[in-house]
Amino acid sequence: MTQPREILEAALKLDPTERAAIAGEILESLSESAYGKLSPAWEDEIQRRLRDAEAGHAELIPAERVFAEVEGELQARRAPR
């Protein structure tokens, strides 16, 4: 059986459009999961963002970059003044 980490590593090797499509499908599968049903407004927003990503109109930022920026911001806030 394939482990979640292996699936994630394989997905991260895909081009951004393919990753966006997979992410959209995964998010859609969660809409009626243990997290509860998403509101129609969120469903619409997810679909809009997915369409933008698939059309190449969205700036896709790698998670590593986002996490690094957040970590840098947190470290700056924790630094003594």
Residue pairs with C-beta under 8 A, 6 or more apart in sequence:
11 19
11 22
12 19
14 22
16 53
16 60
17 53
17 54
17 56
19 60
20 50
20 53
20 54
20 58
20 60
21 50
21 53
21 54
23 50
24 46
24 47
24 50
24 53
27 46
28 46
30 38
31 37
31 38
31 43
38 46
49 58
52 58
53 60
